[in-house]
C-alpha cells in the first residue's frame, strides 16, 4: 500500500549518533533552516544564525491566521516563483503552490501541491486594483503582484491574494507562508553539492543539453515546434535514465520542473510529485551526518537559504518552530496528490478541476482530519521514492 508505512509511525527508532534535534533543516520542506547540533556548537548561537539568515516579511496580510504559539496543527503556504532574468514587467505568476500541513502531533508533514492550472474564482483586490475573474489559480499571485510598489510590497500582495483565493475555495487558512525563488533555490543546491533523485521513466531535459564533450549546457524549448533548441554542434539532448542517481544542482532542478514527455504522462501532476521529491532530497542531503559535521559548508548552506526564501511565521518566533518540529525527518514528509495525480480538465478549457474526492481531501485538511482521511484513500499518496 503506497505511502501507508509513513502514515503509521513506528514507536521505536534506532538511536542516531547525531542528536535527533540536529536532523531537521527545512521548515515545511522549503524553508531551509538548520537546527543546532548538540555538542557541535552552542544551540542558541546556531538558531540566531539561522533566524538572521532567513528574510522575514508579512506575506499573508489579512489572509493570515495570527497565533501566539505553535501548539496545535499548522498549515503553511509555500509559493515558488520562476522569474526570468531581467524581467521587469508584472507578469509574475506562482509557478509552484504547495500547502504543508502538520498535525497537532507535530511528528509528520503532508505536502499538498495545488495544480497551477486549477480553475478558481479570484476575488477583486483593491490593494493592486485587480478586478477578479474565473481563471487559473497561478494568476492570483500576478493579480496581487501587479501595480506600483517595491518588489517586497508586490510579492507580499501576490501571496495575500493567492491565500485569499485558496481560502475562498477550500476554507483553509494559513499559519505562515514562504516564497521560494528558484534562482536562490539552485544556489542552495550548489552549496549542497547536488542531491540523489530517483527517475521512474526515461525523460528528456528541455532547458539543458550536453555539448560534444558531455558537459551540461543551457538550452531552450521551442513551444511552437515542440523541440529543444540551442544544442551545441556535436552535442546531444540531456537524457534522464530510470533509477536512483546523483544529480548536479542544475540537472536536479531541471528534472523537478519537467511536465512534458515520457516522464510526465499526467503533466503538471507528475511535475508536482518531482518537486516534492526534490524537497525531500534536499532535506536528506542537508541533514546527513557529513553535512552536520562540516560547519563551514553548513554555514554556507544557511546563508544561501536566506537568499532563497522569504518567511512569514505570523508572529511566532522561528526558534519555536525549530524546536517544535525537531523530530520530523525526511521519511516523515508525505506527498499528497490532488485528484490522485490524474488530469481532470474543465471542458472547453485548459484549466483543471477538482474531483469530488479532492474536495473531500481538502475539507479533511481544513478540519485537521487529513491523516485519517488518507488512510482510507491511499491512491492520493504519491509513491515512495
HELIX and SHEET records of a PDB file:
HELIX    1   1 UNK A    4  UNK A    7  1                                   4    
HELIX    2   2 UNK A   20  UNK A   22  5                                   3    
HELIX    3   3 UNK A   38  UNK A   40  5                                   3    
HELIX    4   4 UNK A   43  UNK A   53  1                                  11    
HELIX    5   5 UNK A   61  UNK A   63  5                                   3    
HELIX    6   6 UNK A  126  UNK A  128  5                                   3    
HELIX    7   7 UNK A  138  UNK A  145  1                                   8    
HELIX    8   8 UNK A  151  UNK A  170  1                                  20    
HELIX    9   9 UNK A  182  UNK A  192  1                                  11    
HELIX   10  10 UNK A  249  UNK A  257  1                                   9    
HELIX   11  11 UNK A  268  UNK A  286  1                                  19    
HELIX   12  12 UNK A  289  UNK A  293  1                                   5    
HELIX   13  13 UNK A  295  UNK A  308  1                                  14    
HELIX   14  14 UNK A  318  UNK A  324  1                                   7    
HELIX   15  15 UNK A  330  UNK A  332  5                                   3    
HELIX   16  16 UNK A  338  UNK A  341  5                                   4    
HELIX   17  17 UNK A  356  UNK A  366  1                                  11    
HELIX   18  18 UNK A  370  UNK A  376  1                                   7    
HELIX   19  19 UNK A  378  UNK A  380  5                                   3    
SHEET    1   A 2 UNK A  26  UNK A  27  0                                        
SHEET    2   A 2 UNK A  31  UNK A  32 -1                                        
SHEET    1   B 7 UNK A  55  UNK A  56  0                                        
SHEET    2   B 7 UNK A 309  UNK A 312  1                                        
SHEET    3   B 7 UNK A 176  UNK A 181 -1                                        
SHEET    4   B 7 UNK A  74  UNK A  81  1                                        
SHEET    5   B 7 UNK A  94  UNK A 102 -1                                        
SHEET    6   B 7 UNK A 109  UNK A 113 -1                                        
SHEET    7   B 7 UNK A 333  UNK A 337  1                                        
SHEET    1   C 2 UNK A 119  UNK A 121  0                                        
SHEET    2   C 2 UNK A 134  UNK A 136 -1                                        
SHEET    1   D 2 UNK A 195  UNK A 199  0                                        
SHEET    2   D 2 UNK A 243  UNK A 247 -1                                        
SHEET    1   E 3 UNK A 216  UNK A 218  0                                        
SHEET    2   E 3 UNK A 203  UNK A 210 -1                                        
SHEET    3   E 3 UNK A 236  UNK A 240 -1                                        
SHEET    1   F 2 UNK A 220  UNK A 222  0                                        
SHEET    2   F 2 UNK A 227  UNK A 229 -1                                        
END                                                                             
